[in-house]
Amino acid sequence: MNYRKNNVNIIGCGYSGIECALFLAGHGIKVNLFDWEGKHKFNCMSCNHRKNITERREAFDVLLKKELAFLGSPLIRQEEYLKSQGFKGCVEGEIYNLGLEMVKNNENIEYFNFPINEINSNEINIIASGSTTNDALSDFLTKKLGSMKCFKYKYKYPIIDNIDLNNLEKDGDNYYLHINYGVYIRFINQIVKEINNHLLQGNFSIMEKSIEDLVCKGKENLRNYALMPVIIGDLKEKPYATVSLRKVDEGFLVCGIASNFNEFSQIEILRTLPGFENAILIQKSKVKKGLQIYPKYTINEFGQSKVDKNLFFTGSILGFEDYAQSIASGLSVAMAVNNYYKDRALVSLHQDCLIGYISKKILSTNLLKSNDILQDYDIMNKQDDFTNEKLIGHLFEKSINALALFKEEYINGKHV
């Protein structure tokens, strides 16, 4: 092999980075973990104390976590422990805190709190820096992979005030506005109107994952991404979509509504929502610089770079936004790196299990959108009338055989 067998370097200390570090350390590999921010900043869309989400999404998440537990995910084990203890707080946040504590107390992991600006190709490196990739490393990776194979972005969500709270359902610092199909279409139509106005004015670019980009790609995309219906407790009528907000010092932060529209257009769009008719804009949203790579052109199914075999990618830099999917990405890459480090063949996860399906899915699209996985998962799409318990049991029966075969091949894999 063309690398030196010293520590594996992991750049980024979110869910996927911690999962990678703990798995590799548990298999006797020395790890350097770099966390340049010093603490993880949770995305308001993922760490939001949701009691329940759509039945289909809930079934998807439960199945994924069952598979991760079967494969021995360190972070999912912590979640299972928290639930067994009746933990009532933010599970996602607490999992991260426990994971970080485990990292700092692991004798096989060296934790560093400073940025990495470039990497040494003679060592094994795992990039798990996600949207927090610093400018220097972002430029280094863009040059290494090619500028056409990277997408730079970063979101800033709007903050509004002067809204009618009577229309919102409260859960801690989080607020939810449930809307029906008619209101959703009115919201979409206003976005289309503003797109046309901006295009007529010229010098307007539609950025990936902005609300204007999602609407241009189909009317359901916004509902499947930023306005995913949320169910808390017993609702008399299931909402068609949900606008999620979080109370902050300045007002209410609207989750997922990133845009390149001007201030006037942004507030006009938001004022189409019930109770938002007199809303005022404290801070407009925008899409700022960040980094995501195009998996289809840059990596194989193991997260391994096509231009540098010692370089692996995992987590939100590939497009994973949900914490369970980020953990799954971290675990699958860590298993590949463990074999690669030990000169063993890399073993594929079969598509009959959800983790294997996700690994293949990221190679069939330019930019991964997490909810595309949920929408396209074939077996789930055919189950329109199901109870979660039945569906999860049916799906796990199919995946358990694929996972068991993978574990056997992984443990007894032949040396290269």
Buried (B, 14 or more C-beta within 10 A) or exposed (E): EEBEEEBBBBBBBBBBBBBBBBBBBBBEBBBBBBBBBEEBEBBBBBBBBBEEBBBBBBBBBBBBBBBBEBBEBBBBBBBBEBEEEEEEEBBBBBBBBBBBEBBEEBEBBBBBEEBBEEBEBEBBBBBBBBBBBBEEBBBBBBEBBBEEBBBBBBBBBBBBEEBEEEBBBEBEBBBBBBBEEEBBBBBBBBBEEBBEBBEEEEEBEBBBBBBBBBBBEEBBBBBBBBBBBBBBEEEEEEBBBBBBBBBEEEBBBBBBBBBBBBEEBBBBBBBBBBBBEEBEBBBBBBBEEBBBBBBBBBBBBBBBBEEEBBBBBBBBBBBBBBBBBBBBBBBBBBBBBBBBBBEBEBBBBBBBBBBBBBBEBBBEBEBBBBBBBBBEBEBBEEBEEBEBEEBBEEBBEEBBEBBEBBBEBBEEBEEE
